[in-house]
């Protein structure tokens, strides 16, 4: 099924880069960042072309200072005690993680996967294999296991990185759970793992792969609690750089980032296509008003609805999209993951 869409073309990249009040970040192939505005300058390339790994906008103005070289890692050698059986390529199901509710899971729970008292025993992971278009489902209690794994309920946001093997999961008690190289690390409070995000109640997380001046792999991470978002550069060694906090604004002919809560965000990336395909980076943001907005590296916003978009179309095995609480994409396997009660 091809979802109906209303294409909306954003302003050119140069205008987007120049306007602090309309652009949250314009990501370029990496040289430097400004404390007033997050900008990775594309080496030797003028703005406004799809050769750049970004123009990734959340549409906002800077309200926080810069924090560089933060040592916070969320990685504890003594805390690396449990391995997620779905974390390695050999163990990952062909159609990884997604999340919604009101379907029977593999453990034989009732349709809403709840106890007799009505409290969910485990939320579910619904996985869409984007190559085959097929869905699969499993309870989080069977997938995220071990003393350091996230709880099987209460997930509010998640993001899976591309440059290195790391999955971040936020929960409604203000904790961040982190799986690095297949091993769940010691969980940390949000305020400790991402200090500038202290006080935010995360609604969504999204990312964009980047590269440092020396060629080191890094990821840009956005932590969203509308109408604000925090930004960090995540290094492969676990460190953080360039913290910023932004006030989001509603985009003209674009998403209602300040006036509507985010429900989930998901990022598909393929850095090998930088310079060849503006869809090397694609974000989808779902909002509380039922709108889903797609954004790519060509600076184009496209509007869809929650029941009809790139992921949801009423296919067999698909969950009710209104129940999704968090989402993330596994670029290595081409699988979209949605989490729901």
C-alpha positions in Angstrom: 0.0 0.0 0.0 1.4 3.4 -0.9 0.4 5.9 1.7 -1.0 9.3 0.6 1.4 12.1 1.3 1.5 15.9 1.1 5.1 16.9 0.0 6.4 20.0 1.7 9.7 21.4 0.6 11.7 23.3 3.2 13.8 26.4 2.6 17.3 26.0 1.0 20.1 24.7 3.2 21.8 28.1 3.4 18.7 29.7 4.9 18.2 26.8 7.2 21.8 27.1 8.4 21.5 30.8 8.9 18.2 30.8 10.8 18.8 29.8 14.5 15.1 30.2 15.2 13.9 27.8 12.5 16.6 25.2 12.4 17.6 23.0 15.3 20.7 21.6 13.5 22.2 21.4 10.0 24.5 18.4 10.0 27.4 18.6 7.6 30.3 16.2 7.0 32.4 17.0 9.9 34.6 19.9 10.9 33.3 22.1 13.6 30.4 23.2 15.8 29.2 26.5 17.2 28.0 26.8 20.8 25.1 28.9 19.6 24.2 26.6 16.8 25.0 23.0 16.0 26.7 22.9 12.7 29.1 20.3 11.2 30.7 22.0 8.3 31.0 20.0 5.1 34.7 20.1 4.2 35.1 21.8 0.8 31.4 21.8 0.0 28.9 24.7 -0.2 25.7 24.4 1.7 22.4 23.3 0.3 23.3 20.2 -1.5 22.5 16.6 -0.8 26.2 15.6 -0.6 26.0 16.8 3.0 25.0 14.3 5.6 22.3 16.4 6.9 20.4 19.6 6.9 18.8 17.5 9.7 16.4 20.0 11.2 14.3 19.9 14.3 13.6 23.6 14.0 14.6 25.4 17.2 16.7 28.1 18.8 19.6 27.6 21.1 18.9 28.1 24.8 21.7 26.3 26.4 25.4 26.6 26.6 28.1 24.4 25.1 29.6 21.5 27.1 32.5 19.9 25.4 34.4 16.7 26.2 31.9 15.5 28.8 33.3 12.3 30.3 29.9 10.8 31.0 29.8 7.4 29.3 27.0 5.2 30.7 29.6 2.4 30.3 30.8 0.6 33.3 33.3 -2.3 33.0 32.0 -3.7 36.3 28.4 -3.3 35.1 28.7 -5.2 31.8 27.0 -8.3 33.1 24.3 -9.3 30.7 24.1 -9.9 27.0 20.9 -9.4 25.0 20.2 -12.5 22.9 19.0 -10.3 20.1 22.1 -8.0 20.2 24.4 -9.8 17.8 23.9 -10.4 14.1 23.6 -14.1 14.6 20.9 -13.8 17.3 18.9 -10.9 15.9 15.6 -12.0 14.5 15.3 -11.2 10.8 12.7 -8.6 11.6 14.0 -7.0 14.8 12.2 -4.7 17.2 9.1 -2.7 17.1 6.4 -1.9 19.6 2.7 -1.8 19.9 0.0 -3.7 21.7 -3.2 -5.6 21.6 -1.9 -8.8 20.0 -1.1 -12.2 21.4 2.6 -12.7 21.9 4.7 -15.9 21.7 4.6 -16.6 25.4 0.8 -17.2 25.3 -0.1 -14.1 27.3 -3.6 -12.6 26.8 -4.2 -10.3 23.9 -2.9 -7.2 25.8 -0.1 -9.2 27.4 -1.4 -8.3 30.9 -1.9 -10.1 34.1 -5.3 -11.0 35.5 -5.2 -7.6 37.4 -4.8 -5.7 34.1 -1.2 -4.7 34.7 1.0 -5.5 31.7 3.6 -8.2 32.5 5.6 -7.2 29.5 5.3 -4.8 26.6 5.9 -6.1 23.1 8.4 -5.6 20.4 6.9 -5.4 16.9 9.5 -5.8 14.1 9.0 -4.8 10.5 11.5 -6.3 8.0 11.6 -3.5 5.5 12.9 -5.7 2.7 10.2 -8.4 2.9 7.5 -6.2 4.4 6.7 -8.8 7.1 6.1 -8.3 10.8 7.1 -10.3 13.8 6.4 -9.9 17.5 8.0 -10.9 20.9 7.7 -9.7 24.5 10.4 -7.4 25.8 10.7 -9.7 28.8 12.2 -12.4 26.6 14.4 -10.1 24.5 15.9 -7.7 27.0 17.3 -9.9 29.8 19.8 -9.6 32.6 20.3 -7.4 35.7 21.2 -4.4 33.7 18.5 -4.7 31.0 15.6 -2.3 30.7 12.3 -3.2 32.4 9.8 -4.8 30.0 7.4 -1.9 30.5 7.6 1.9 30.8 9.8 2.6 27.8 9.4 6.1 26.5 12.1 6.4 23.8 14.9 4.4 22.1 17.6 4.9 19.5 20.0 2.5 17.8 23.2 4.0 16.5 24.8 3.3 13.1 28.5 4.0 13.4 28.9 1.6 16.3 26.9 -1.0 18.1 24.9 0.9 20.7 21.3 0.9 21.7 19.9 3.5 24.2 16.5 3.0 25.9 14.8 5.6 28.1 12.2 4.7 30.7 9.5 6.6 32.5 11.4 6.6 35.8 14.1 8.8 34.3 16.7 6.1 33.6 18.8 5.4 30.6 19.7 1.8 29.7 22.5 1.2 27.3 23.6 -1.9 25.3 27.1 -1.6 23.9 28.5 -4.4 21.7 25.7 -6.7 22.8 26.1 -6.2 26.5 23.8 -4.2 28.8 25.7 -1.7 30.8 25.0 -0.3 34.3 21.9 1.9 33.9 22.2 5.6 34.7 19.8 8.4 35.5 19.2 10.6 32.5 20.8 13.5 34.3 24.0 11.6 34.7 24.2 10.0 31.3 23.2 13.3 29.5 23.6 16.1 32.0 22.1 18.8 29.9 18.9 16.7 29.5 18.3 16.8 33.3 14.7 17.6 33.9 13.5 16.4 30.5 10.9 13.7 30.3 12.0 12.1 27.1 9.3 11.6 24.4 11.6 10.5 21.6 15.3 10.1 20.6 16.7 10.3 17.1 20.2 10.3 15.7 22.4 11.1 12.7 25.8 9.4 12.0 28.7 11.8 11.9 32.5 11.9 11.6 35.1 13.9 13.5 37.9 16.0 12.1 40.3 13.1 12.5 38.0 10.6 10.9 36.8 9.1 14.2 33.3 7.7 14.2 30.7 9.6 16.1 26.9 10.0 16.3 24.7 13.0 16.8 22.0 12.2 19.4 18.8 14.3 19.9 16.8 13.8 23.1 13.4 15.3 22.7 10.8 16.6 25.3 8.7 19.0 23.3 9.0 22.0 23.2 12.7 21.3 24.1 15.5 19.1 22.8 19.0 18.3 24.1 21.8 17.5 21.7 25.1 15.6 22.2 27.8 14.1 20.0 28.3 10.5 21.1 31.8 9.2 20.7 32.6 5.5 20.1 34.6 5.4 23.3 31.5 6.3 25.3 32.3 10.0 25.8 30.2 13.0 24.9 30.9 16.3 23.3 29.2 19.6 22.4 26.1 19.5 24.6 23.3 21.9 23.6 19.7 22.5 24.7 17.2 24.0 22.2 13.7 25.4 22.2 11.8 23.8 19.4 9.5 25.7 17.1 6.7 24.7 14.8 8.1 24.5 11.3 6.4 26.6 8.6 4.9 24.0 6.2 6.4 21.4 8.5 5.8 19.5 11.7 4.3 21.0 14.9 7.4 20.4 17.0 6.6 22.9 19.7 2.9 22.7 19.9 2.5 18.9 19.9 4.1 16.2 21.9 6.3 13.7 20.1 5.1 10.1 20.3 8.0 8.4 18.7 10.9 9.2 16.3 12.9 6.8 14.1 15.9 7.3 11.9 17.1 5.3 8.9 20.6 6.0 7.7 23.0 4.7 5.1 26.2 6.8 5.2 27.6 5.0 2.1 25.0 6.9 0.0 26.1 10.4 1.1 26.4 12.5 -2.0 24.3 10.1 -4.1 20.9 9.9 -2.4 19.2 12.5 -0.1 17.5 9.5 1.5 20.8 8.4 3.0 19.2 10.0 6.1 15.4 9.7 6.7 13.7 10.7 9.9 10.0 10.0 10.8 8.5 11.9 13.7 5.0 10.9 15.0 3.0 13.5 16.9 0.2 13.4 19.4 -2.2 14.9 16.9 -1.8 11.9 14.6 0.5 13.4 12.1 3.7 11.7 11.0 6.4 13.8 9.3 9.2 12.5 7.2 12.4 14.4 6.8 15.5 13.6 4.6 18.9 15.0 3.9 17.5 17.0 1.0 15.6 19.2 3.5 12.2 18.0 2.5 9.4 17.5 5.0 6.5 15.2 3.9 3.3 14.8 5.9 1.6 11.4 6.5 -0.9 10.1 8.9 -0.3 7.6 11.8 -2.3 4.8 10.1 -0.7 5.3 6.7 3.0 6.0 6.4 6.2 4.2 5.5 5.8 1.7 8.3 2.1 1.3 8.9 -0.5 0.3 6.3 -2.8 -2.3 7.9 -0.6 -5.2 6.9 -0.9 -8.6 8.6 0.8 -8.8 12.0 1.0 -5.0 12.2 0.2 -3.5 15.6 -2.2 -0.7 16.3 -0.1 2.3 15.5 -1.9 4.4 18.1 -0.3 2.3 20.8 3.3 2.7 19.9 5.4 4.3 22.7 8.9 4.2 21.2 10.7 3.2 18.0 14.2 2.7 16.6 15.7 1.3 13.4 18.4 -1.3 13.0 20.4 -0.2 9.9 22.5 -3.3 9.8 19.4 -5.5 9.2 17.0 -3.1 7.7 14.4 -3.6 10.5 12.2 -1.0 12.1 11.4 -1.6 15.8 8.3 -0.4 17.5 7.5 -0.8 21.3 4.1 -0.8 22.8 2.1 -2.1 25.8 
